[in-house]
């Protein structure tokens, strides 16, 4: 069993930055992929970024955030971060972290095994 707790959301002006954290507990993560998703009201949950311990620690991003968001991890703390820069109003959503066993990332939410409770990000224009 894996427990995930997100934090770091809040209200920020357009052009600003936030860093989200996802603290994981319950199991080690050497064979997992960690993903970040977001969901705005009335929209489907959307893939944002992922990190996998395979391939020496590869990262993957949705085109909508590439160059603005960065995913990183602190193995010692079992924590994954999402640094979000140059935020736009359309980035407003509830952000979730998720874990997928097996080590390969996916952009499909249903393929992730564990989810955090989500953290709200609101970007004012």
Phi and psi in degrees as a GROMACS rama.xvg file:
@    title "Ramachandran Plot"
@    xaxis  label "Phi"
@    yaxis  label "Psi"
@TYPE xy
-126.521  135.181  UNK-2
-113.638  134.485  UNK-3
-124.246  133.898  UNK-4
-130.4  116.624  UNK-5
-90.3798  152.687  UNK-6
-155.128  168.903  UNK-7
104.222  -4.75955  UNK-8
-71.6424  171.656  UNK-9
164.032  -164.866  UNK-10
-104.08  130.014  UNK-11
-143.139  150.843  UNK-12
-77.8709  154.559  UNK-13
-55.4467  137.387  UNK-14
92.1811  -11.6604  UNK-15
-83.844  -173.571  UNK-16
-132.587  153.776  UNK-17
-143.903  152.918  UNK-18
-123.52  119.873  UNK-19
-92.8758  146.624  UNK-20
-121.568  148.256  UNK-21
-133.191  105.281  UNK-22
-92.5165  127.167  UNK-23
-112.165  145.201  UNK-24
-147.056  160.828  UNK-25
111.973  -36.8742  UNK-26
-151.143  163.677  UNK-27
-82.1353  163.923  UNK-28
-121.096  20.2219  UNK-29
-67.1618  -21.3873  UNK-30
-115.924  25.5964  UNK-31
-116.944  160.457  UNK-32
-112.218  140.262  UNK-33
-110.919  131.032  UNK-34
-125.223  153.474  UNK-35
-114.428  134.388  UNK-36
-129.707  166.252  UNK-37
-143.024  155.791  UNK-38
-142.815  118.461  UNK-39
-93.4469  157.946  UNK-40
-55.7375  130.939  UNK-41
77.7679  3.84696  UNK-42
-119.745  162.165  UNK-43
-76.9992  158.138  UNK-44
-66.8179  133.359  UNK-45
-119.202  133.594  UNK-46
-68.5269  137.463  UNK-47
-116.588  -53.6861  UNK-48
-160.144  159.341  UNK-49
-149.243  154.238  UNK-50
-131.561  136.501  UNK-51
-128.955  141.068  UNK-52
-74.4075  -14.5628  UNK-53
-69.892  163.49  UNK-54
56.6104  34.1222  UNK-55
72.1583  17.2376  UNK-56
91.0198  72.1712  UNK-57
-93.0336  150.433  UNK-58
-121.545  151.355  UNK-59
-139.554  144.51  UNK-60
-137.838  148.489  UNK-61
-72.2036  150.209  UNK-62
-59.5245  -31.4708  UNK-63
-67.3487  -18.8824  UNK-64
-121.422  -4.11004  UNK-65
-59.538  131.804  UNK-66
89.1775  -13.6466  UNK-67
-114.12  -34.08  UNK-68
-109.099  150.639  UNK-69
-141.546  131.492  UNK-70
-101.57  139.351  UNK-71
-148.906  170.626  UNK-72
-142.473  156.042  UNK-73
-121.644  101.536  UNK-74
-60.1989  -38.2542  UNK-75
-63.0624  -28.8716  UNK-76
-103.461  0.697806  UNK-77
50.1387  45.8695  UNK-78
-127.898  139.223  UNK-79
-116.608  140.739  UNK-80
-116.683  153.322  UNK-81
-128.833  104.89  UNK-82
-84.6903  122.653  UNK-83
-117.874  117.329  UNK-84
-117.244  163.874  UNK-85
50.1099  48.2376  UNK-86
-66.2397  146.066  UNK-87
-120.506  161.696  UNK-88
-57.9218  -34.8592  UNK-89
-73.7449  -4.25011  UNK-90
-82.737  -8.10917  UNK-91
-62.7074  127.627  UNK-92
179.952  173.328  UNK-93
-88.5257  128.244  UNK-94
-103.82  134.497  UNK-95
-123.985  143.934  UNK-96
-105.612  155.145  UNK-97
-149.593  155.634  UNK-98
-120.811  135.44  UNK-99
-121.12  123.328  UNK-100
-73.8357  156.842  UNK-101
101.562  -19.2625  UNK-102
92.5272  -11.0095  UNK-103
-101.33  138.998  UNK-104
-83.1651  165.059  UNK-105
-146.494  152.097  UNK-106
-94.2271  1.09604  UNK-107
-98.3346  117.238  UNK-108
-55.868  -37.847  UNK-109
-64.4883  -15.344  UNK-110
-90.7954  3.69277  UNK-111
-98.8501  144.887  UNK-112
-94.3017  -31.6191  UNK-113
-134.365  144.99  UNK-114
-133.361  148.541  UNK-115
-83.6833  -178.765  UNK-116
-85.808  -14.0235  UNK-117
95.2956  152.344  UNK-118
-137.587  135.361  UNK-119
-81.6334  131.505  UNK-120
-119.789  124.49  UNK-121
-124.964  123.948  UNK-122
-112.094  118.953  UNK-123
-91.063  139.094  UNK-124
